[in-house]
Amino acid sequence: MICLGIEGTAEKTGVGIVDNEGKILAMAGNPLIPEKGGIHPREAAEHHSYWIPKLIKEVINDSGIKLNEIDLISFSRGPGLGPALRTVATASRALALSLNIPIIGVNHCVSHVEIGKLDTGAIDPVTLYVSGGNSQIIAYESGKYRIFGETLDIAIGNCLDHFARECGLSHPGGPIIEKLARKGNYIDLPYSVKGMDFSFSGLFSAAIRGFKAGLSIEDICFSLQETAFSSLVEVCERTLSHTNKTEIMLCGGVAANSRLREMLAIMAQEHYSEFFIPKISLCGDNGAMIAWMGILTSKYFSADTIENTNVIQKYRTDEVEVPWAKINNKKIVLPKNILNKGAEANIIENNYLNENTIDKIRIAKSYRIKEIDEKLRIQRTKNETKLLSNVKKLGIKTPILYDVNLNKKIISMEKIPYPTLKSHLIINKNLNKLNINDRVNLEIFSKIGEKIAILHENKIVHGDLTISNILYNFNEKNFDKSIIFIDFGLGKYSNLYEDKADDLLQLKKSLQIIPEDLAKKYFEKTLISYVNSSKNLNYNQIKNKIKEIENRGRYHNI
């Protein structure tokens, strides 16, 4: 089979031809570069309308095949800019009808992941997909690519491009910011990570204020880039740790940035994982990825009817079934002295106090510059020390705190020999026992909802509320005493409705490693128990707030 793919979700028009074996026979593209301002949807549509016929002719000539040898047309259905998507869909329909061949609409984001896997040989990576309109951390679980982390406001590419425009720099902003950053020094800018999500709007605003205040543009570019990329890489490592995967892959237009590639490569090495990056020509939007996604889809699903080739402007990555994806059962091999490795810290046996003591060491991260690394490690060590003690006073079980060394960023605490809730759910999933233990699991999540409500009623937000950070003692028959909360490094004191809802959203996202129907049921049980235990919240309030936050992660216009 030979597929011709047409891409045009934003400013880049791309056409590619790929065969059934994954050989890229030809690809060509043309970006819209505005004279001023950002990308206007109507202008992008007009650009696609002009270039699609020319690029089709170019790839046909380059591929050495004839137009009537094409077996399938594939087009980017979404996410993207509405007028641009509709132009691509119209052109694709016209071509499919004229050649009398099948047509398939595909997801743009998943196409990035699949062309990356094809080019690099990665099997089951955590993928950092960063572009002008999307910033997502994606990993395969239970038949779909799940979004474990994403922007809560603007995408990283949008952040960089918008900053460049505001400062009178050329478009696209990423390359010129990268160039200026090489001459800069660090100035303090806001760093925002919420569990496995990140935010760039506050960082962008602070960078603009710095520019207007007359700070060096080189210093601002350096600090903007280092701060934003550090948060992206940190959340990638957190997702690697949570999913137990051993591969990390970078794709999307921002993957062209050499500093981001360097930081991810360092993180992968420090996390005992492999790093993959496709050819730069395949990282950005291109027609070959749409063609390859079309071929993969056609092997498992029937083609679309012309009537069903509608576009989906906010087409989610996790809405797509991917039956061809594989799980890599390879495990991370840790050095013998490390009991466990999280995204932030190593857990090491500590016998100088007693046999039930461990050291949690927030190790230096080589991918981060020293100023950011030192600030985060001290801040999070302080946070955890304070919150562990205060949470315990509320009657919620946490490890006993024995000693703190802020200079070395070490907390000595009680060793709790119970598994994480994550490991319980994964083991039972693999043994097909999740449904068998359904009643017990529902009781556990009901009790977790009660305990989260206690935290929030006392203005404590966990900050990284995942099933990796909840331990469970299965020998204890009393559910109230069985649950232990750990890892409060990202926690804070807050009575904001937003922060409480985001805490719950982190728990919801972390459940994506189990079958979707059970994840929904367990989270729903948590939510009902949480609301019933809260004094000031009702079910619809909190449910709608969580949905509102989730919707911010949808595709953002450039």
Legacy VTK file of the C-alpha trace (Angstrom):
# vtk DataFile Version 3.0
C-alpha trace
ASCII
DATASET POLYDATA
POINTS 558 float
0.000 0.000 0.000
1.136 3.545 -0.763
-0.392 6.450 1.157
-0.252 10.179 0.428
-0.646 12.299 3.559
-1.566 15.969 3.795
-0.734 18.025 6.900
-2.012 21.517 7.653
-3.067 21.936 11.279
-1.386 25.315 11.688
1.078 27.356 9.607
2.980 24.496 7.940
1.694 22.889 4.745
3.122 19.401 4.287
2.636 16.506 1.897
4.314 13.112 2.128
4.204 9.666 0.558
4.942 6.534 2.606
4.660 2.854 1.714
3.342 -0.076 3.725
6.799 -0.870 5.163
7.317 2.622 6.514
9.643 3.812 3.761
9.284 7.541 3.155
9.183 7.850 -0.631
8.954 11.650 -0.654
8.003 14.609 1.510
7.811 18.346 0.957
6.561 21.310 2.947
6.198 25.061 3.020
5.714 27.170 6.177
3.726 30.381 6.414
5.988 33.072 7.852
3.927 36.168 8.704
5.418 39.606 8.172
4.209 40.618 11.629
2.147 39.161 14.467
1.218 35.530 14.912
-0.467 33.021 12.662
-3.951 34.060 11.577
-6.224 31.052 10.907
-7.631 32.486 7.669
-4.157 33.277 6.331
-3.023 29.742 7.213
-6.000 28.335 5.282
-5.182 30.465 2.234
-1.558 29.356 2.459
-2.583 25.679 2.462
-4.978 26.225 -0.429
-2.163 27.673 -2.532
0.559 25.179 -1.613
-1.205 21.809 -1.381
-1.528 21.304 -5.183
2.084 22.380 -5.724
3.428 20.088 -2.988
1.404 17.111 -4.253
2.973 17.559 -7.658
6.435 17.892 -6.070
6.213 14.689 -3.994
4.791 12.708 -6.917
7.771 13.777 -9.041
10.269 13.102 -6.231
8.834 9.683 -5.332
9.109 8.239 -8.807
5.580 6.888 -8.682
2.489 7.935 -10.603
-0.537 9.593 -9.047
-2.747 6.630 -9.953
-0.442 4.339 -7.926
-1.549 6.004 -4.669
-3.791 3.616 -2.694
-4.888 5.824 0.195
-5.248 9.499 1.127
-4.653 10.495 4.744
-5.188 13.958 6.209
-4.726 15.689 9.558
-8.195 15.815 11.116
-7.070 17.768 14.188
-6.216 19.271 16.573
-5.519 22.579 14.926
-6.819 25.839 13.544
-10.358 25.410 12.209
-10.033 27.122 8.789
-6.688 25.426 8.146
-8.054 21.985 8.998
-11.110 22.462 6.783
-8.955 23.473 3.816
-6.813 20.342 4.203
-9.892 18.131 4.553
-11.496 19.649 1.438
-8.357 19.148 -0.636
-8.021 15.557 0.621
-11.629 14.726 -0.215
-11.247 16.158 -3.716
-8.097 14.099 -4.329
-9.606 10.890 -2.947
-12.741 11.314 -5.065
-10.809 12.119 -8.240
-8.579 9.040 -7.782
-11.488 6.926 -6.480
-9.448 5.674 -3.494
-10.101 5.463 0.281
-9.550 8.381 2.659
-8.695 8.422 6.381
-8.550 11.348 8.813
-5.923 10.980 11.542
-4.855 12.622 14.785
-1.983 15.073 14.361
-0.424 14.498 17.806
-0.447 10.693 17.588
1.095 11.019 14.113
4.089 12.794 15.668
4.572 9.905 18.103
4.286 7.224 15.411
6.677 8.821 12.901
9.131 9.275 15.772
8.914 5.602 16.690
9.284 4.607 13.048
12.392 6.725 12.566
14.161 5.983 15.865
13.153 2.398 16.621
11.746 3.382 20.020
9.242 0.767 21.193
7.307 2.189 24.132
8.568 5.668 24.974
7.386 8.469 27.152
7.073 11.157 24.484
7.593 14.859 25.053
5.639 16.501 22.238
6.317 20.241 22.110
5.185 22.623 19.392
3.531 25.978 18.822
0.098 24.705 19.769
0.755 21.611 21.872
2.819 20.666 24.894
2.067 17.152 26.077
3.785 14.240 27.777
2.392 11.091 26.227
2.757 7.397 27.056
0.947 4.278 25.895
-1.340 2.500 28.369
-4.360 0.214 27.908
-4.912 0.666 24.189
-4.398 4.422 23.890
-1.745 7.100 24.177
-2.487 8.767 27.503
-1.621 12.356 28.359
0.191 12.203 31.700
1.235 15.850 31.668
0.425 18.951 29.654
0.310 22.698 29.700
-2.396 24.275 31.807
-2.373 27.464 29.738
-0.161 28.081 26.693
2.102 25.729 24.766
5.876 26.175 24.979
6.209 27.069 21.277
3.474 29.658 21.659
5.229 31.045 24.740
8.536 31.476 22.906
6.979 32.889 19.722
4.752 35.318 21.608
7.668 36.541 23.715
9.737 37.099 20.568
6.919 39.096 18.938
6.450 41.276 22.022
10.182 42.041 22.036
10.365 42.800 18.315
12.300 39.637 17.430
11.753 37.620 14.264
9.247 34.778 13.772
9.472 31.959 14.667
10.795 32.972 18.067
12.417 29.726 19.177
15.583 29.878 17.031
16.382 33.522 17.801
15.742 33.002 21.540
18.063 29.983 21.490
20.760 32.069 19.781
20.454 34.989 22.222
20.342 32.625 25.208
23.887 31.443 24.491
25.134 34.905 25.542
22.944 35.293 28.631
23.125 34.808 32.381
20.428 33.681 34.813
17.852 35.968 36.360
15.141 34.594 38.627
11.847 33.799 36.857
8.748 31.898 38.070
8.966 28.109 37.860
5.565 26.405 37.728
5.059 22.643 37.922
1.851 21.114 39.275
2.379 17.394 39.690
2.788 16.224 36.106
1.435 19.413 34.527
3.194 22.687 33.826
2.323 26.303 33.164
4.045 28.998 31.118
1.754 32.044 31.329
3.323 33.370 34.546
6.807 32.769 33.176
5.922 34.584 29.954
4.475 37.581 31.823
7.539 37.848 34.083
9.872 37.703 31.059
7.928 40.505 29.352
8.080 42.623 32.521
11.823 42.086 32.635
12.196 43.210 29.029
10.116 46.351 29.623
12.176 47.087 32.739
15.308 47.203 30.583
16.916 43.905 31.553
19.320 42.359 29.078
17.457 40.523 26.310
20.181 37.864 26.341
19.686 37.279 30.073
15.914 37.077 29.700
16.156 34.635 26.777
18.603 32.441 28.705
16.437 32.417 31.825
13.174 31.937 29.941
14.574 28.974 28.052
16.259 27.351 31.059
13.203 27.734 33.289
10.682 26.462 30.727
12.800 23.531 29.584
13.671 22.518 33.149
9.981 22.174 33.966
9.356 20.113 30.824
12.243 17.754 31.526
11.311 17.414 35.208
7.777 16.349 34.314
9.121 13.903 31.727
11.219 12.288 34.438
8.211 12.188 36.756
6.219 10.409 34.023
9.067 7.955 33.400
9.096 7.154 37.094
5.328 6.783 37.328
4.900 4.607 34.216
8.082 2.536 34.804
9.084 3.012 31.168
12.707 3.043 30.024
12.563 5.188 26.878
12.085 8.917 26.384
11.433 10.483 22.974
11.284 14.121 21.880
9.196 15.371 18.944
7.418 18.482 17.680
8.767 21.721 16.244
10.476 22.834 19.487
12.569 19.628 19.305
14.870 21.587 16.997
16.222 23.396 20.078
19.654 21.963 20.873
19.482 22.946 24.562
16.227 21.019 25.087
17.710 17.968 23.363
20.797 18.204 25.569
18.751 18.455 28.775
16.591 15.434 27.903
19.645 13.364 26.990
21.224 14.143 30.386
18.001 13.346 32.238
17.606 10.027 30.401
21.146 9.020 31.315
20.640 9.957 34.973
17.360 8.015 35.022
18.984 4.927 33.451
16.790 5.275 30.356
17.297 5.587 26.589
16.785 8.864 24.723
15.429 9.022 21.173
14.951 11.917 18.797
13.776 11.636 15.177
15.475 13.466 12.329
14.760 17.177 12.670
12.874 17.095 9.350
10.447 14.629 10.973
10.115 16.459 14.295
8.109 19.371 12.951
4.772 19.124 11.150
5.127 17.094 7.942
3.070 15.082 5.483
5.053 11.857 5.964
3.806 11.455 9.535
0.202 11.830 8.356
0.771 9.256 5.600
2.356 6.740 8.005
-0.462 7.231 10.519
-2.914 6.600 7.701
-1.225 3.295 6.866
-1.197 2.174 10.526
-4.850 3.109 10.945
-5.921 1.352 7.720
-4.502 -1.958 8.983
-6.977 -2.038 11.874
-9.880 0.222 10.898
-11.941 0.800 7.779
-11.565 3.970 5.755
-13.818 6.966 6.350
-16.787 7.723 4.201
-16.621 11.138 2.563
-19.512 12.228 4.799
-17.453 11.323 7.892
-14.297 13.225 6.999
-15.175 16.057 9.353
-12.418 17.892 11.200
-12.065 17.916 15.002
-10.448 21.158 16.099
-9.780 19.889 19.634
-8.995 16.273 18.802
-7.441 14.737 21.905
-4.464 12.396 21.782
-6.215 10.078 24.241
-9.319 9.735 22.048
-7.489 7.544 19.527
-7.407 3.743 19.682
-3.908 2.469 18.787
-4.088 -1.345 18.613
-0.698 -1.541 16.903
1.219 -0.035 19.848
3.374 -2.348 21.959
4.468 -2.376 25.593
8.172 -2.765 26.315
8.568 -4.861 29.466
12.174 -3.813 29.944
12.805 -2.510 33.485
15.143 0.177 34.775
18.114 -1.416 36.537
19.111 0.676 39.569
22.469 0.593 41.368
22.405 -1.719 44.388
22.578 1.116 46.930
19.375 2.776 45.639
16.181 1.244 47.025
13.934 3.363 44.853
14.259 6.215 42.383
11.681 8.926 41.918
11.779 11.936 39.646
13.245 14.144 42.375
15.015 11.910 44.829
16.817 8.663 45.481
15.790 6.526 48.453
18.785 4.960 50.186
19.016 2.587 53.155
20.156 4.359 56.308
21.230 2.127 59.184
22.987 4.639 61.409
19.772 5.498 63.266
17.896 2.200 63.142
16.971 -0.483 60.665
13.651 1.196 59.858
15.199 4.423 58.594
15.831 5.664 55.061
17.420 8.749 53.574
15.504 10.627 50.919
18.144 12.522 48.966
17.101 15.236 46.540
19.998 14.765 44.197
21.354 17.510 41.968
19.985 17.403 38.438
22.717 17.946 35.866
20.219 18.979 33.195
19.262 22.059 35.230
21.534 25.029 35.711
22.834 25.317 39.283
20.730 28.361 40.202
17.413 26.663 39.344
18.462 23.298 40.730
19.588 24.695 44.092
16.451 26.797 44.476
14.082 23.895 43.786
15.877 21.330 45.931
16.029 23.594 48.999
12.452 24.792 48.544
11.045 21.264 48.183
13.050 19.845 51.061
11.661 22.597 53.306
8.123 22.027 51.999
8.206 18.324 52.662
9.717 18.672 56.118
7.053 21.127 57.219
4.087 19.363 55.630
4.976 15.842 56.801
4.721 16.962 60.396
1.574 19.043 59.962
-0.274 16.376 57.991
0.424 13.849 60.741
-1.216 16.209 63.263
-4.439 15.915 61.239
-4.563 12.188 61.916
-3.327 11.202 58.446
-0.506 8.679 58.400
2.828 9.870 56.971
6.403 8.651 57.579
7.944 9.711 60.904
10.509 12.447 60.357
13.859 11.893 62.130
16.332 14.420 60.740
16.787 17.063 58.019
19.970 18.318 56.392
19.092 21.326 54.229
22.654 21.777 52.979
22.683 18.265 51.551
18.927 18.218 50.826
18.474 14.990 52.814
15.479 13.973 54.886
15.931 10.980 57.195
12.590 9.327 57.836
10.806 6.173 58.778
11.065 3.308 56.312
7.537 2.140 55.580
7.627 -1.376 54.087
4.305 -1.134 52.277
3.789 -1.055 48.514
2.488 1.969 46.650
-1.097 1.953 45.535
0.284 2.066 41.996
2.169 -1.226 42.410
-0.945 -2.864 43.887
-3.062 -1.776 40.916
-0.448 -2.778 38.329
0.138 -6.214 39.839
-3.571 -6.888 40.011
-4.030 -5.595 36.457
-1.355 -7.999 35.197
-2.947 -10.886 37.123
-6.436 -9.895 35.892
-7.487 -9.463 39.520
-8.566 -5.815 39.451
-12.205 -6.729 38.943
-11.990 -9.482 41.562
-10.714 -6.980 44.129
-13.111 -4.286 42.963
-14.990 -3.927 46.267
-11.752 -3.553 48.250
-10.359 -1.091 45.716
-13.504 1.019 45.889
-13.236 1.105 49.697
-9.601 2.205 49.416
-10.427 5.065 47.057
-13.391 6.091 49.166
-11.080 6.428 52.168
-8.510 8.297 50.060
-11.229 10.806 49.113
-11.964 11.391 52.800
-8.303 11.992 53.593
-7.818 14.409 50.688
-10.818 16.340 51.996
-9.150 16.594 55.424
-5.990 17.970 53.804
-7.897 20.521 51.733
-10.169 21.602 54.598
-6.963 22.415 56.480
-5.573 24.369 53.492
-2.936 21.759 52.605
-2.469 20.910 48.927
-0.330 17.830 48.250
0.946 19.084 44.881
1.822 15.666 43.460
-1.167 13.574 44.451
-0.640 10.384 42.458
-1.069 6.681 43.175
2.753 6.556 43.271
2.670 8.733 46.394
0.106 6.752 48.370
1.229 3.624 50.258
-1.162 0.925 51.382
-0.812 -1.682 54.151
-2.784 -4.716 53.033
-2.243 -6.481 56.347
-4.146 -3.765 58.201
-7.889 -4.435 58.167
-8.773 -0.917 59.237
-8.919 1.148 56.026
-8.356 4.322 58.000
-4.961 3.102 59.223
-3.970 1.413 55.972
-3.333 4.519 53.843
-0.074 6.456 54.093
0.617 9.664 52.137
4.207 10.417 51.089
6.227 12.909 49.053
4.951 16.389 49.855
7.814 18.217 48.104
5.504 20.022 45.660
2.942 20.690 48.376
1.866 24.061 49.723
-0.638 25.848 51.905
-3.544 27.092 49.827
-7.276 27.522 50.149
-7.717 28.212 46.449
-10.442 26.212 44.782
-8.177 25.933 41.728
-5.362 24.248 43.672
-7.716 21.748 45.288
-9.216 20.762 41.945
-5.760 20.457 40.404
-4.702 18.138 43.248
-7.597 15.829 42.388
-6.817 16.062 38.675
-3.295 14.759 39.327
-4.791 11.685 40.991
-7.120 11.185 38.031
-4.245 11.363 35.534
-2.115 8.947 37.510
-4.878 6.318 37.239
-4.397 6.139 33.482
-2.037 3.177 33.929
-5.013 0.879 34.588
-7.999 0.054 32.300
-10.051 3.146 31.509
-13.383 1.886 32.885
-11.868 1.027 36.265
-9.874 4.265 36.418
-13.081 6.246 35.914
-14.935 4.228 38.546
-12.178 4.561 41.169
-11.782 8.276 40.619
-15.537 8.773 40.771
-15.605 6.959 44.117
-12.791 9.210 45.368
-14.626 12.314 44.213
-17.950 11.369 45.824
-16.239 10.582 49.131
-14.207 13.800 48.905
-17.289 15.968 48.367
-19.289 14.190 51.086
-16.437 14.882 53.507
-16.034 18.539 52.508
-17.877 21.351 54.200
-17.966 23.917 51.417
-17.959 22.010 48.116
-20.640 20.204 46.190
-20.168 17.490 43.588
-20.999 19.548 40.492
-18.754 22.405 41.629
-15.625 20.286 41.926
-16.429 18.138 38.883
-16.900 21.214 36.683
-13.718 22.832 38.004
-11.664 19.725 37.195
-13.186 19.668 33.708
-12.395 23.358 33.244
-8.722 22.764 34.116
-8.598 19.761 31.782
-10.022 21.842 28.940
-7.179 24.329 29.251
-4.862 21.576 28.054
-6.668 21.459 24.712
-5.089 22.793 21.567
-4.177 26.472 21.838
-4.152 28.806 18.860
-0.813 30.242 17.840
LINES 1 559
558 0 1 2 3 4 5 6 7 8 9 10 11 12 13 14 15 16 17 18 19 20 21 22 23 24 25 26 27 28 29 30 31 32 33 34 35 36 37 38 39 40 41 42 43 44 45 46 47 48 49 50 51 52 53 54 55 56 57 58 59 60 61 62 63 64 65 66 67 68 69 70 71 72 73 74 75 76 77 78 79 80 81 82 83 84 85 86 87 88 89 90 91 92 93 94 95 96 97 98 99 100 101 102 103 104 105 106 107 108 109 110 111 112 113 114 115 116 117 118 119 120 121 122 123 124 125 126 127 128 129 130 131 132 133 134 135 136 137 138 139 140 141 142 143 144 145 146 147 148 149 150 151 152 153 154 155 156 157 158 159 160 161 162 163 164 165 166 167 168 169 170 171 172 173 174 175 176 177 178 179 180 181 182 183 184 185 186 187 188 189 190 191 192 193 194 195 196 197 198 199 200 201 202 203 204 205 206 207 208 209 210 211 212 213 214 215 216 217 218 219 220 221 222 223 224 225 226 227 228 229 230 231 232 233 234 235 236 237 238 239 240 241 242 243 244 245 246 247 248 249 250 251 252 253 254 255 256 257 258 259 260 261 262 263 264 265 266 267 268 269 270 271 272 273 274 275 276 277 278 279 280 281 282 283 284 285 286 287 288 289 290 291 292 293 294 295 296 297 298 299 300 301 302 303 304 305 306 307 308 309 310 311 312 313 314 315 316 317 318 319 320 321 322 323 324 325 326 327 328 329 330 331 332 333 334 335 336 337 338 339 340 341 342 343 344 345 346 347 348 349 350 351 352 353 354 355 356 357 358 359 360 361 362 363 364 365 366 367 368 369 370 371 372 373 374 375 376 377 378 379 380 381 382 383 384 385 386 387 388 389 390 391 392 393 394 395 396 397 398 399 400 401 402 403 404 405 406 407 408 409 410 411 412 413 414 415 416 417 418 419 420 421 422 423 424 425 426 427 428 429 430 431 432 433 434 435 436 437 438 439 440 441 442 443 444 445 446 447 448 449 450 451 452 453 454 455 456 457 458 459 460 461 462 463 464 465 466 467 468 469 470 471 472 473 474 475 476 477 478 479 480 481 482 483 484 485 486 487 488 489 490 491 492 493 494 495 496 497 498 499 500 501 502 503 504 505 506 507 508 509 510 511 512 513 514 515 516 517 518 519 520 521 522 523 524 525 526 527 528 529 530 531 532 533 534 535 536 537 538 539 540 541 542 543 544 545 546 547 548 549 550 551 552 553 554 555 556 557
